[in-house]
Amino acid sequence: MSNRRRGIYLLPNLFTTGALFAGFYSVIASINHHFESAAIAIFVAMILDGMDGRIARLTNTQSDFGVQYDSLSDMVSFGIAPALVMYQWALSGMGKLGWLAAFIYTACAALRLSRFNTQANSQDKRFFQGLPSPPAAAVLAGMIWCGEVYDLIGETTSLVFCLPVTVIVGILMVSNVRYHSFKELDLKGRVPFMTILIVVLVFVLIAMKPPLVLFVLAVVFAISGPVLTLLTLRKHREARKTSEPPNT
């Protein structure tokens, strides 16, 4: 009987560790009231998190350890960090209501990740069930980054925008709303020339006003799920009506 090789794959787990580090740094930066740095660190974690899985698949270094490590890293970077940074930035002055809103977001992120891990093999790969935790974190981080850059924070902003958005984004994570996963995109295949031009324009827009553009992109993606679900339900209703025999 051959002995099982012990150890872990280094390359993909380096990126996962980088994402975990960025999420942890985000919390430390918020404690020191460096909120812009904290928000940027969450976006850095998103980039690294998006790379580790792809690198594992490209290099054929997937493992159960990597899956579990990635999930724990996501919980820190996209579950705990955004909630604590938002609490420190806008919700701490609301007392119990503020930290409860932050806890709702964190609990929803944990539930979302647990559901994803248990249903990963049975779900339609083209769609996510519920808002994924990285885009959810991007909504909060983008709001904080914009608030710092454009000096938008205040009691009214916190109560009217920050608290409801924190709770709503959390609820979207555990909802049954479907979101495009974009996993059907073939990154190794050929694409039309216009696709490259669009990508260049997106990079230019992000470079011009990073906090605003990233926040808008995150909000658009968060809204796209409910819109897609409503359109699908409407299509199903119309299909049912056409299939039903007319009343005589």
Sequence and secondary structure as in RCSB ss.txt:
>XXXX:A:sequence
MSNRRRGIYLLPNLFTTGALFAGFYSVIASINHHFESAAIAIFVAMILDGMDGRIARLTNTQSDFGVQYDSLSDM
VSFGIAPALVMYQWALSGMGKLGWLAAFIYTACAALRLSRFNTQANSQDKRFFQGLPSPPAAAVLAGMIWCGEVY
DLIGETTSLVFCLPVTVIVGILMVSNVRYHSFKELDLKGRVPFMTILIVVLVFVLIAMKPPLVLFVLAVVFAISG
PVLTLLTLRKHREARKTSEPPNT
>XXXX:A:secstr
      S  HHHHHHHHHHHHHHHHHHHHHHTT HHHHHHHHHHHHHHHHHHHHHHHHTT   HHHHHHHHHHHI
IIIIIHHHHHHIIIIIGGGTHHHHHHHHHHHHHHHHHHHHHHHHTTTS TTEEES  HHHHHHHHHHHHHHHHHT
T  SHHHIIIIIHHHHHHHHHHHHS  EEE  TT  TTS   HHHHHHHHHHHHHHHHSHHHHHHHHHHHHHHHH
HHHHHHHHHHHHHHHHHHS    
